[in-house]
Amino acid sequence: MPVRIRLARHGRKHRAYYHIVAADSRAPRDGKFIERLGSYNPNTNPATIELNFDRALQWLQNGAQPSDSARAILSYKGVLMKKHLLEGVKKGAFDEAAAEQKFNEWMADKESKIQAKVDKLKAAKDSSTKERLEAERKVNEARAQALAEKNAELAKEVEEAAKAEVEAEATAETKTTAEAEKTTEEAPAEEKAPEEKKSEE
């Protein structure tokens, strides 16, 4: 029975994630499988890969053939590298300790590259957030300035209206006082006229 290591699709539309499985090559893509070896989620950046390293390596050593996508994932996680080094040990090219040392060096280099990518993405995200906050701060400052100018104009208009009202009241009061004085001056004159008439008689 030819065994194939491949991806089985799961998840909803446009948000797919995959199970890494060892299955009969004649089985449907999302159908029956022999063993689940891990999962692959391309929706994160970088992609999240969980893999049972030892079982995947054993399946490869037993002759299972990976699909193109599964081969890329196994290469990324170092399973193919480990298989290659173990074959070198079998052929006598180097001993197992040297193979383990080479594999550890390869994995350390791989981890450093992955961490560099994660740090770069985090720095880009922080920079983008900082730029967005700076732009938002500038917009808020411009709005606050415009609002302050508008409030100053309104305060000036209110002050001018109050001043005009005070001037109008003062003018009205002056006019009322003048009219009262005029009325007071005219009233004694009218009263004096009959007295003068009586003395003449």
C-alpha positions in Angstrom: 0.0 0.0 0.0 1.7 3.2 -1.1 1.7 5.7 1.7 1.8 9.5 1.1 2.4 12.3 3.5 0.2 15.2 2.5 -2.1 18.0 3.7 -5.8 17.5 4.5 -7.8 20.8 4.3 -9.9 22.0 7.2 -11.4 25.4 8.2 -13.8 27.7 6.5 -13.7 29.5 3.2 -10.7 31.9 2.9 -9.4 30.8 6.3 -8.2 27.2 5.6 -5.8 25.3 7.9 -4.4 21.9 7.2 -3.6 18.6 9.0 -0.4 16.9 8.0 -1.3 13.2 7.6 0.1 9.9 6.4 -2.6 8.4 4.2 -3.1 5.8 1.5 -2.4 7.6 -1.8 -5.7 6.3 -3.2 -7.8 7.9 -0.4 -9.5 11.2 -0.9 -7.7 14.4 0.1 -9.9 15.0 3.2 -10.8 11.4 3.7 -9.5 8.4 5.6 -5.8 8.6 6.8 -3.5 6.3 8.7 -1.9 8.8 11.1 -2.0 12.5 11.8 1.5 13.9 12.0 0.8 17.6 12.7 -0.9 20.8 11.5 -0.1 23.7 9.3 -1.8 27.1 9.7 -0.9 29.6 6.9 -3.2 32.3 8.3 -0.5 33.5 10.7 2.7 35.3 9.8 5.0 33.5 9.9 3.0 30.3 9.3 2.4 28.1 12.4 3.6 24.5 12.0 3.2 21.8 14.5 4.9 18.5 13.6 5.6 15.1 15.3 9.2 15.1 14.2 10.1 11.5 15.1 7.0 10.0 13.5 7.4 12.0 10.3 11.0 10.9 10.1 10.1 7.3 10.6 7.4 7.4 7.9 10.0 8.8 5.5 12.5 6.1 6.4 9.8 3.5 5.8 9.3 4.8 2.2 6.4 7.3 2.5 6.4 9.9 -0.3 5.6 13.5 0.6 3.5 15.8 -1.6 5.1 19.0 -2.8 3.5 21.1 0.0 4.3 18.5 2.6 7.9 18.2 1.3 8.4 22.0 1.8 7.0 21.8 5.3 9.2 18.8 6.2 12.2 20.6 4.8 11.4 23.7 6.7 11.2 21.7 10.0 14.4 19.8 9.3 13.0 16.3 8.8 14.5 15.9 5.4 17.9 17.2 6.7 17.8 14.7 9.5 16.9 11.9 7.1 19.8 12.9 4.8 22.3 12.9 7.7 21.1 9.5 8.9 21.6 8.1 5.4 25.2 9.5 5.5 25.7 7.7 8.8 24.5 4.4 7.3 26.9 4.8 4.4 29.8 5.5 6.8 30.5 9.1 5.6 30.5 10.3 9.3 29.5 9.0 12.7 26.3 9.7 14.5 27.8 12.3 16.8 29.0 14.4 13.8 25.6 14.0 12.2 23.9 15.2 15.4 26.3 18.2 15.6 25.6 19.1 12.0 21.9 18.9 12.5 22.0 21.0 15.7 24.1 23.7 13.8 21.6 23.6 10.9 18.6 24.0 13.3 20.3 26.8 15.2 20.9 28.7 12.0 17.3 28.0 10.9 15.9 29.2 14.3 18.0 32.4 14.1 16.6 33.1 10.6 13.0 32.5 11.8 13.6 34.7 14.9 15.1 37.5 12.7 11.9 37.4 10.5 9.7 37.5 13.6 11.7 40.5 15.0 11.5 42.2 11.6 7.7 41.8 11.4 7.3 43.0 15.0 9.5 46.1 14.3 7.5 46.8 11.1 4.2 46.5 13.0 5.5 48.7 15.8 6.7 51.3 13.3 3.3 51.2 11.5 1.5 51.6 14.8 3.8 54.5 15.8 3.2 56.3 12.4 -0.6 55.8 12.7 -0.6 57.2 16.2 1.5 60.2 15.1 -0.8 60.9 12.2 -3.8 60.6 14.5 -2.2 62.9 17.0 -1.6 65.5 14.3 -5.2 65.3 13.2 -6.4 65.7 16.8 -4.1 68.7 17.2 -5.5 70.3 14.0 -9.1 69.6 15.2 -8.3 71.1 18.7 -6.8 74.2 17.1 -9.8 74.7 14.8 -12.1 74.2 17.7 -10.1 76.7 19.8 -10.3 79.3 17.0 -14.0 78.7 16.6 -14.5 79.1 20.4 -12.5 82.3 20.3 -14.6 83.7 17.5 -17.8 82.8 19.4 -16.4 84.4 22.6 -15.5 87.5 20.7 -19.0 87.7 19.2 -20.6 87.2 22.6 -18.4 89.9 24.1 -19.3 92.3 21.3 -23.0 91.5 21.7 -22.8 92.1 25.4 -20.9 95.3 24.9 -23.5 96.5 22.3 -26.3 95.6 24.7 -24.6 97.6 27.5 -24.2 100.6 25.2 -27.8 100.3 24.1 -29.0 100.2 27.8 -26.7 103.2 28.6 -28.1 105.1 25.7 -31.7 104.3 26.6 -31.0 105.3 30.2 -29.5 108.6 29.2 -32.4 109.2 26.9 -34.9 108.4 29.7 -33.1 110.7 32.1 -33.0 113.5 29.5 -36.8 113.1 28.9 -37.4 113.1 32.7 -35.4 116.3 33.2 -37.2 117.9 30.3 -40.6 117.0 31.8 -39.5 118.3 35.2 -38.4 121.6 33.7 -41.7 122.1 31.8 -44.0 121.3 34.7 -43.0 124.2 37.0 -43.4 126.7 34.2 -47.0 125.6 33.7 -47.7 125.9 37.4 -46.2 129.4 37.6 -48.4 130.9 34.9 -51.7 130.8 36.9 -50.1 132.4 40.0 -48.9 135.3 37.9 -52.4 135.6 36.5 -53.9 135.8 40.0 -51.5 138.6 41.2 -52.4 140.7 38.2 -56.1 140.6 39.2 
